[in-house]
Amino acid sequence: MAATTTILLLLLAATAASAADLSVYHNVHPPSPSPLESIIALARADDARLLFLSSKAASSGGVTSAPVAFGQTPPSYVVRAGLGTPVQQLLLALDTSADATWSHCAPCDTCPAGSRFIPASSSSYASLPCASDWCPLFDGQPCPASQDASAPLPTCAFSKPFADTAFQASLGSDTLRLGKDAIASYAFGCVGAVTGPTTNLPKQGLLGLGRGPMSLLSQTGSRYNGVFSYCLPSYRSYYFSGSLRLGAAGQPRNVRYTPLLTNPHRPSLYYVNVTGLSVGRAPVKVPAGSFAFDPATGAGTVIDSGTVITRWTAPVYAALREEFRRQVAAPSGYTSLGAFDTCFNTDEVAAGGAPGVTLHMGGGVDLTLPMENTLIHSSATPLACLAMAETPQNVNAVVNVVANLQQQNVRVVVDVAGSRVGFAREPCN
Ligand SMILES: *[C@@H]1O[C@H](CO)[C@@H](O)[C@H](O)[C@H]1NC(C)=O
């Protein structure tokens, strides 16, 4: 409750900088000056997220459809959005690997406490019928086979499993307000009931920033020309100056772009061609083909805003760890903490001397991670950990995921129309 109050106060104090420039807030409260423990706690939800990212497309009747993502973890970053007429303020979590936007909607006795949209109070809300073109995209139930021609068509209804819970939702449309922009007739899911515990359920709604047909980019067409960027503030930050910037105007010029790869089985995801890693100046020696992109299996590398800790497949992580440990050479060796297995005593090794990690990508882009994204320090003990991990064992994962911890204080520019994604250093704490 205290956390919710804090964030609401901050949101009320904030003003949108321009039409399509929204402040981005993290969900870690209180912000920790040495957030190792809070990151480990946050990253517990990564396994479910990775399972979702690595799952292949479901196919039915010869038609391949991607799993409809409703976010698979409590969200890490949120923006303030408005919905309806008169406008209702909501917090929506950013999800670059999901297309659908949704909100908890009143009445909903079983939804978690938190921001909730009241369709009945909005004059511009419309519920979308089962015959709507959007309905199959949201995996909604088809219209009943026999239907009294004079009766109105039922609303498009759908149900989604989420962690140990399930949502029941209906499809609607209303005016979505982002900054000073108003997007009329935006299709979104209205969650009306939750079955099961709500502990693991996000309290906010979700803003689908993927590249599939239901996403913000697809629904806004030429308004933003398929371009947005974000800068995620560090979990350490109290000041929340991260931002989500929609449209090509105002994007930085010093951006290095790498081509996006398209996986038709997972049309939401932002795949890039990572070709190698370096630790300091030394290239990491991974087995040949370790980074290969394969749409059929889902193998490759995805840039994701919702996973906390960057994960590499087993052979890649083993090689990265070996090179990192070789260079750090901690006298007392390495210990594990949560998802991290390469933690060392900073009394013995000057952490400032630890090497940086660089991602090499197609198009000649080398992204050297900010040091604070490479090494995470404990507040309680003289301990620092390499802030990346191997894909968890229970996930049949072939996909590498570049996660939000490693994207903090970097502006990530997504240009779907230009089929590229770019990076520029930008302190946004
Ligand atoms: C990724 O980059 C490598 C090296 O330039 C290239 O050989 C490979 O074909 C690229 N993969 C894709 C899917 O573009």
The ligand as a Gaussian input file, in Angstrom:
#p B3LYP/6-31G(d) Opt

LIG

0 1
 C       24.007000     -12.522000     -38.164000
 O       25.265000     -11.968000     -38.424000
 C       26.209000     -12.937000     -38.915000
 C       27.565000     -12.248000     -38.990000
 O       27.511000     -11.077000     -39.725000
 C       25.741000     -13.461000     -40.255000
 O       26.633000     -14.442000     -40.727000
 C       24.357000     -14.074000     -40.083000
 O       23.851000     -14.472000     -41.320000
 C       23.403000     -13.077000     -39.443000
 N       22.155000     -13.751000     -39.148000
 C       20.978000     -13.287000     -39.569000
 C       19.803000     -14.116000     -39.228000
 O       20.855000     -12.246000     -40.184000

